[in-house]
Amino acid sequence: MQVANYYANNDIRLEEVPVPQIGPGEILVKVMASGICGSDVMEWYRVKSAPRVLGHEITGEIVEAGEGVQKFKVGDRVFVSHHVPCNTCEFCLAGKETLCNTLHSTNFDPGGFAEFLRVPQINVDRGTFLLPPGMSYEDGTFIEPLGCVIRGQRTAGVKAGHSVLVLGSGISGLLHIALAKALGAGLVGATDVSPNRIEAAKKFGADLALNATENIGEAFRKANNGRLADVVIIATGAYSVFLQALDLCESGGVVHVFAPSDPDKEMPIPINEFWKRQLTVNATYAAAPVDIGAAIQLIRHKRVPVHDMITHRLPLCEAQEGFRLVARAEDSMKVVIFPCNQIRS
């Protein structure tokens, strides 16, 4: 089978490898669609484990089921989560599944930018979900990233009527904007430095979309009855955003760190101001099965308009172009790779 093997952002090689052999309790999935995540082009993070086949936002069709598999059968259309929790450790029992050591160690073989992948037994058990009738493979690639966004907003405590400011309007930012609106948030603001992304933020629900170089606090106060944001969500790794986030949060509010920055960066917190204004800073990583289930329903019922976020559809042989588009972050929103060339509009 063919895979797109990652060596660096500008070095994605189409290679031939054997189709994985499955064992008891495992399934073999023909990958029909695989989204490129922003973390896939976070080179400082990815290159240290290269070469490897990336891709974790996948949907496909089961073509082989191992002995003992009962919940699924050949021909089923599925989404598969690469990270799954143990469900028994202290983190899992406290509802903090994405801190689970098992979740951080699980994956599928080899990765989503391949024609086929082997799903280990634990992922079959708690990370494989049937795609609802009518949900396309490409729309299903949003299940994992939307699940992460759902977990982020749940942790940040976003509620109906809250004012929300999303810093960064890449694909994660757009999902945060759309989800906040679906949850009944009040004023939803967004920032970016890209004119294309500012327009996209407006398209997907931002009431206020600003260039990040503007006086964000003043503009937000003017639109929000003199108040800053109840919840500020950092959805970009640009370090300047981490420096301004606390200043954009209303007293008693929450700053949610959804995206990481470069590994040598630190987020300065003025202790006395932080204490006086009683701010909360929290963060999330990945998604748990409960978040995945919620994402499936939101996409199924079109509460979050993911289909319109896809800007580029490419076959596996053009994976390098896909990585270039995502890394440049100019005119692309979501780039989806179709390993088996089943490109749909």
CORCOR-V842327 format. One record per residue. N is the residue number from 1. D_LAST is the distance of its C-alpha to the last C-alpha in whole Angstrom. Layout:
n=N d_last=D_LAST
n=N d_last=D_LAST
This chain:
n=1 d_last=25
n=2 d_last=23
n=3 d_last=23
n=4 d_last=23
n=5 d_last=26
n=6 d_last=27
n=7 d_last=30
n=8 d_last=29
n=9 d_last=26
n=10 d_last=27
n=11 d_last=28
n=12 d_last=25
n=13 d_last=26
n=14 d_last=24
n=15 d_last=27
n=16 d_last=28
n=17 d_last=29
n=18 d_last=30
n=19 d_last=28
n=20 d_last=30
n=21 d_last=33
n=22 d_last=32
n=23 d_last=36
n=24 d_last=37
n=25 d_last=35
n=26 d_last=32
n=27 d_last=28
n=28 d_last=26
n=29 d_last=22
n=30 d_last=20
n=31 d_last=17
n=32 d_last=14
n=33 d_last=13
n=34 d_last=15
n=35 d_last=15
n=36 d_last=17
n=37 d_last=20
n=38 d_last=22
n=39 d_last=25
n=40 d_last=24
n=41 d_last=25
n=42 d_last=28
n=43 d_last=30
n=44 d_last=33
n=45 d_last=32
n=46 d_last=30
n=47 d_last=32
n=48 d_last=35
n=49 d_last=34
n=50 d_last=32
n=51 d_last=32
n=52 d_last=29
n=53 d_last=26
n=54 d_last=24
n=55 d_last=21
n=56 d_last=22
n=57 d_last=18
n=58 d_last=17
n=59 d_last=16
n=60 d_last=17
n=61 d_last=19
n=62 d_last=23
n=63 d_last=24
n=64 d_last=28
n=65 d_last=30
n=66 d_last=33
n=67 d_last=37
n=68 d_last=37
n=69 d_last=33
n=70 d_last=34
n=71 d_last=31
n=72 d_last=28
n=73 d_last=28
n=74 d_last=26
n=75 d_last=23
n=76 d_last=22
n=77 d_last=19
n=78 d_last=20
n=79 d_last=20
n=80 d_last=22
n=81 d_last=24
n=82 d_last=26
n=83 d_last=29
n=84 d_last=31
n=85 d_last=35
n=86 d_last=38
n=87 d_last=38
n=88 d_last=42
n=89 d_last=43
n=90 d_last=44
n=91 d_last=41
n=92 d_last=39
n=93 d_last=42
n=94 d_last=42
n=95 d_last=38
n=96 d_last=38
n=97 d_last=36
n=98 d_last=34
n=99 d_last=37
n=100 d_last=38
n=101 d_last=39
n=102 d_last=37
n=103 d_last=34
n=104 d_last=34
n=105 d_last=35
n=106 d_last=33
n=107 d_last=29
n=108 d_last=28
n=109 d_last=28
n=110 d_last=27
n=111 d_last=24
n=112 d_last=20
n=113 d_last=20
n=114 d_last=21
n=115 d_last=20
n=116 d_last=22
n=117 d_last=24
n=118 d_last=28
n=119 d_last=28
n=120 d_last=32
n=121 d_last=33
n=122 d_last=34
n=123 d_last=30
n=124 d_last=29
n=125 d_last=32
n=126 d_last=31
n=127 d_last=27
n=128 d_last=25
n=129 d_last=24
n=130 d_last=22
n=131 d_last=18
n=132 d_last=19
n=133 d_last=18
n=134 d_last=14
n=135 d_last=13
n=136 d_last=10
n=137 d_last=11
n=138 d_last=9
n=139 d_last=11
n=140 d_last=14
n=141 d_last=14
n=142 d_last=16
n=143 d_last=18
n=144 d_last=21
n=145 d_last=21
n=146 d_last=21
n=147 d_last=24
n=148 d_last=25
n=149 d_last=25
n=150 d_last=26
n=151 d_last=29
n=152 d_last=30
n=153 d_last=30
n=154 d_last=32
n=155 d_last=35
n=156 d_last=35
n=157 d_last=36
n=158 d_last=33
n=159 d_last=34
n=160 d_last=34
n=161 d_last=36
n=162 d_last=36
n=163 d_last=35
n=164 d_last=32
n=165 d_last=32
n=166 d_last=29
n=167 d_last=30
n=168 d_last=27
n=169 d_last=23
n=170 d_last=21
n=171 d_last=19
n=172 d_last=22
n=173 d_last=23
n=174 d_last=20
n=175 d_last=20
n=176 d_last=24
n=177 d_last=24
n=178 d_last=22
n=179 d_last=24
n=180 d_last=27
n=181 d_last=26
n=182 d_last=25
n=183 d_last=28
n=184 d_last=30
n=185 d_last=31
n=186 d_last=33
n=187 d_last=33
n=188 d_last=30
n=189 d_last=30
n=190 d_last=28
n=191 d_last=29
n=192 d_last=28
n=193 d_last=29
n=194 d_last=26
n=195 d_last=25
n=196 d_last=21
n=197 d_last=22
n=198 d_last=24
n=199 d_last=22
n=200 d_last=19
n=201 d_last=22
n=202 d_last=23
n=203 d_last=19
n=204 d_last=19
n=205 d_last=23
n=206 d_last=26
n=207 d_last=29
n=208 d_last=30
n=209 d_last=28
n=210 d_last=31
n=211 d_last=31
n=212 d_last=33
n=213 d_last=35
n=214 d_last=37
n=215 d_last=39
n=216 d_last=37
n=217 d_last=40
n=218 d_last=41
n=219 d_last=38
n=220 d_last=37
n=221 d_last=41
n=222 d_last=41
n=223 d_last=37
n=224 d_last=39
n=225 d_last=42
n=226 d_last=44
n=227 d_last=42
n=228 d_last=40
n=229 d_last=37
n=230 d_last=38
n=231 d_last=35
n=232 d_last=34
n=233 d_last=31
n=234 d_last=31
n=235 d_last=28
n=236 d_last=28
n=237 d_last=31
n=238 d_last=32
n=239 d_last=36
n=240 d_last=37
n=241 d_last=35
n=242 d_last=37
n=243 d_last=40
n=244 d_last=39
n=245 d_last=38
n=246 d_last=41
n=247 d_last=42
n=248 d_last=39
n=249 d_last=40
n=250 d_last=42
n=251 d_last=45
n=252 d_last=45
n=253 d_last=41
n=254 d_last=39
n=255 d_last=37
n=256 d_last=35
n=257 d_last=34
n=258 d_last=30
n=259 d_last=30
n=260 d_last=32
n=261 d_last=34
n=262 d_last=36
n=263 d_last=38
n=264 d_last=41
n=265 d_last=40
n=266 d_last=42
n=267 d_last=42
n=268 d_last=45
n=269 d_last=46
n=270 d_last=49
n=271 d_last=51
n=272 d_last=53
n=273 d_last=51
n=274 d_last=48
n=275 d_last=51
n=276 d_last=52
n=277 d_last=49
n=278 d_last=48
n=279 d_last=45
n=280 d_last=42
n=281 d_last=40
n=282 d_last=38
n=283 d_last=35
n=284 d_last=33
n=285 d_last=31
n=286 d_last=28
n=287 d_last=28
n=288 d_last=30
n=289 d_last=29
n=290 d_last=30
n=291 d_last=27
n=292 d_last=24
n=293 d_last=25
n=294 d_last=25
n=295 d_last=22
n=296 d_last=20
n=297 d_last=22
n=298 d_last=21
n=299 d_last=17
n=300 d_last=18
n=301 d_last=19
n=302 d_last=17
n=303 d_last=20
n=304 d_last=18
n=305 d_last=15
n=306 d_last=13
n=307 d_last=10
n=308 d_last=10
n=309 d_last=12
n=310 d_last=9
n=311 d_last=10
n=312 d_last=10
n=313 d_last=8
n=314 d_last=11
n=315 d_last=13
n=316 d_last=16
n=317 d_last=18
n=318 d_last=17
n=319 d_last=18
n=320 d_last=21
n=321 d_last=19
n=322 d_last=17
n=323 d_last=20
n=324 d_last=21
n=325 d_last=19
n=326 d_last=19
n=327 d_last=23
n=328 d_last=23
n=329 d_last=22
n=330 d_last=21
n=331 d_last=18
n=332 d_last=16
n=333 d_last=15
n=334 d_last=13
n=335 d_last=13
n=336 d_last=11
n=337 d_last=13
n=338 d_last=12
n=339 d_last=16
n=340 d_last=15
n=341 d_last=12
n=342 d_last=10
n=343 d_last=7
n=344 d_last=4
n=345 d_last=0
